């Protein structure tokens, strides 16, 4: 799930009323600042991310950054919330295995590019409570969007109707994060398809039955 739709409203402490996206100059400033956060995070990591550095790169006064976002945690949270405002959707390849492979290919690409903003944001979420909350919201959003993969597979007759979509998606994507984020292994071009294939076979055999065993 890429940087990752109609994301959650911004915290009430910001100048923008809850449930409304900023417009005009406010939207331009937000875009400039969030682009600067991504660039600074990619170049310097969480430890090198400062309000002053973001303001300078964005070309806005630092008081503007402090007033709207308060601190680095607020900047990170807004970057993550902004990722949920896109219109991303998983590819429809016509098969469960194809859909899962396409999803895994996207994930692997986002994690191996240098600098990898998703990896930097994941690392930063362990250092900032506000970023951690926003990260959880983004994951929930991405998994919810990807449930269509399982719904399509059920409609095609590839999967039982009682398949646990979330469990299946986690099983298919987890090897990518394990290898590239936890183990920091070199990317394996075969891994996206292999993880997708094994998960699709297990799901077809009923491994992700969401019914409670009697």
C-alpha positions, 0 to 999 in steps of 0.5 A, a space after each residue: 500500500 503506497 503512500 501511501 482517500 478522504 483522510 481523517 480531519 486535521 486535529 482541532 488545534 490547527 487553523 483549518 476547521 475539522 472536516 474541511 480541507 484548506 483552500 487557496 493560499 492555505 492549501 499552497 502553504 500546506 503543500 509546500 510544507 509537507 513536500 519540505 517535510 518529505 524531502 527533509 525526512 528523506 535526506 536527514 531522517 527523523 533525527 535531522 527533521 527540524 521546524 526551522 529546516 522545513 520552513 527554510 526549504 518550504 520558503 515560509 516563515 517559521 512562525 507559520 510552521 509553528 502556529 499550524 503544526 506546533 512541532 515535528 510530531 504535528 508535521 509528521 502526522 499531517 504528512 501521513 494524513 495527507 497520504 490518505 487524501 489521495 485516490 489510490 486503489 489496488 490494481 484489478 488484474 482479473 485474478 487474486 494472484 495477479 492483484 496480490 502480486 501487483 500490490 506487493 510490487 508497489 510495496 516493494 518499489 516504495 520501500 527500496 527507492 532511495 530515499 524511501 519516505 514510507 520507511 522514514 515515516 515508519 521509523 519516525 512513528 516510533 518516536 512521535 505519538 502523534 505520528 504513530 496515531 496518524 500511521 495507524 489511521 493510514 494503515 487502516 485506510 489502506 487495508 480497507 481500500 485493499 479489501 476489494 481485492 478479496 471481494 473481487 476474488 469471492 465474486 469470481 469464485 476464487 475464494 470462499 465467501 467467508 474469507 477474512 480479507 484483512 488476514 489474507 492481506 496481511 499474510 500476503 504483504 507481511 513478507 515484504 516488510 519483514 525482509 526489507 524493513 526488519 531484516 533490511 535484506 536486499 530486494 528479491 524481485 521474486 518475492 512479491 509474486 511468491 508471497 502472493 502465490 502462497 497466500 492465494 493458494 492458502 486462501 483458496 484452501 480455506 486458511 483465512 476462514 473468518 468463521 469462529 471454529 465450533 
